[in-house]
Amino acid sequence: MDVPSQTLVLRDRAGRVLFEARVATARNGPGERRHSECTPRGRHIVRAKIGAGQPLNAVFVSRRPTGEIYSPELRGLYPNRDWILTRILWLSGLEPGRNRLGEVDTMRRYIYIHGCPDEDPMGVPSSRGCVKMRNTEIVTLYDLVPPGTPVTIRG
């Protein structure tokens, strides 16, 4: 994943592109500190996959489906909610002192790759630290990657 270009690319072991999508990373830019609302850089893995079988636009709070289906009207009722939709790929850092353990732990910061409202722009930093994707694209990516898949965030 590349923060400057706001692009996620999934490659196979031979380097062939299997999937590519525009994303939206943190509005505060790249960074690893807890409470920074920045997107952490470096080497990670997909630690957990959450949301199998949920419908498009299913709303998650604290990694659990609420039973709600996102709509602009629902957004109007909860204007400050961080909209985490459809699927979650929970990331865990692999580099102690950079994105793992202590004040820089990606997993303890609850950094995900996840779906978001379709009206949210892609290619524009706008998240609270996570990597946001279109709902149909997160379903595709979710189905392509098993837990343990390496994720490198550059930027």
C-alpha positions in Angstrom: 0.0 0.0 0.0 1.3 3.4 -0.9 0.2 6.4 1.2 1.3 9.2 -1.2 -0.6 7.7 -4.2 -3.5 6.4 -2.0 -3.3 3.1 -3.8 -3.5 -0.5 -2.5 -2.0 -3.2 -4.8 -2.2 -7.0 -4.0 0.5 -9.0 -5.8 1.2 -12.7 -5.9 4.6 -14.2 -5.1 5.7 -13.7 -8.6 4.9 -10.0 -8.4 1.9 -10.1 -10.7 -0.9 -7.7 -9.8 -4.0 -9.6 -8.6 -6.0 -6.6 -7.4 -5.6 -2.8 -7.3 -7.8 -0.1 -5.7 -7.8 3.5 -4.7 -8.0 4.0 -1.0 -8.2 6.7 1.6 -5.7 6.8 4.4 -5.4 9.1 7.4 -6.3 12.7 7.2 -3.4 13.3 9.7 -0.9 11.6 7.3 1.4 8.7 8.1 2.6 8.0 11.6 2.7 5.3 14.2 2.0 6.9 17.6 -1.0 5.9 19.6 -3.9 8.5 19.5 -2.3 10.2 16.5 -5.0 9.1 14.1 -2.2 8.6 11.5 -1.8 5.6 9.2 1.1 3.4 10.4 3.9 2.6 8.0 6.1 -0.4 7.6 5.6 -4.2 7.5 2.3 -5.6 8.9 0.2 -8.7 8.5 -3.6 -9.3 8.4 -4.1 -10.5 11.9 -7.8 -11.1 11.7 -10.6 -11.0 9.2 -14.0 -9.8 10.4 -17.4 -9.7 8.7 -17.7 -12.8 6.6 -21.2 -13.2 5.3 -22.3 -9.7 6.3 -24.2 -7.7 3.6 -22.7 -4.7 1.8 -22.9 -1.6 4.0 -23.2 -3.6 7.3 -22.2 -1.2 10.1 -19.5 -2.3 12.6 -18.8 -0.8 16.0 -15.9 -2.3 18.0 -15.5 -4.9 15.3 -19.1 -6.2 15.8 -22.0 -5.8 13.4 -24.6 -3.5 14.8 -27.4 -4.9 12.6 -27.6 -1.6 10.9 -27.2 -1.1 7.2 -25.5 2.2 6.3 -27.5 4.9 4.5 -27.1 8.7 4.2 -30.1 9.0 6.6 -28.3 6.9 9.2 -25.2 9.1 8.8 -27.4 12.1 9.5 -28.5 10.5 12.8 -24.9 9.8 13.8 -22.8 12.5 12.1 -19.6 11.9 14.2 -19.5 8.1 13.9 -16.4 6.6 12.3 -18.1 4.5 9.6 -16.6 1.0 9.4 -18.6 -1.0 6.9 -18.9 -4.4 5.2 -15.6 -6.1 6.1 -12.6 -5.6 8.3 -9.0 -6.7 7.8 -7.3 -6.0 11.2 -3.6 -5.2 10.9 -0.8 -6.1 13.2 2.7 -4.5 13.0 5.8 -6.7 12.6 8.5 -4.2 13.5 9.0 -3.8 17.3 9.5 -0.1 18.2 8.2 1.0 14.8 4.7 -0.4 14.5 4.6 -3.1 17.2 4.5 -2.9 21.0 4.4 0.1 23.3 3.1 3.4 22.0 3.3 2.4 18.3 1.4 -0.9 18.3 -0.8 -1.0 15.1 -3.1 -3.7 16.4 -3.7 -2.0 19.8 -4.4 1.2 17.8 -7.2 -0.8 16.0 -5.9 -0.1 12.5 -8.0 -1.8 9.8 -8.5 -2.0 6.1 -12.3 -1.6 5.9 -15.2 -0.5 3.8 -16.7 3.0 4.1 -19.7 5.0 2.8 -19.7 5.1 -1.0 -20.0 8.9 -1.0 -16.6 9.1 0.8 -13.9 10.1 -1.7 -11.1 7.7 -2.5 -7.6 9.0 -3.2 -8.0 11.7 -0.6 -6.6 11.2 2.9 -9.6 11.3 5.2 -9.6 8.5 7.7 -8.8 8.4 11.4 -5.8 6.2 10.8 -7.3 3.2 9.0 -7.3 2.4 5.3 -10.8 3.0 3.8 -12.0 1.2 0.6 -15.1 1.0 -1.5 -17.4 -1.7 -0.1 -17.4 -3.9 -3.2 -13.6 -3.7 -3.3 -13.1 -4.6 0.3 -15.3 -7.7 -0.3 -13.1 -8.7 -3.2 -9.9 -8.1 -1.2 -11.3 -9.9 1.9 -12.0 -13.0 -0.3 -8.5 -13.0 -1.8 -6.3 -12.7 1.4 -6.0 -15.2 4.3 -5.0 -14.2 7.8 -1.2 -13.8 7.9 -1.1 -12.0 4.5 1.8 -9.5 4.6 0.9 -5.9 4.1 3.5 -3.2 3.6 2.5 0.4 4.0 4.8 2.9 2.4 4.8 6.6 2.7 
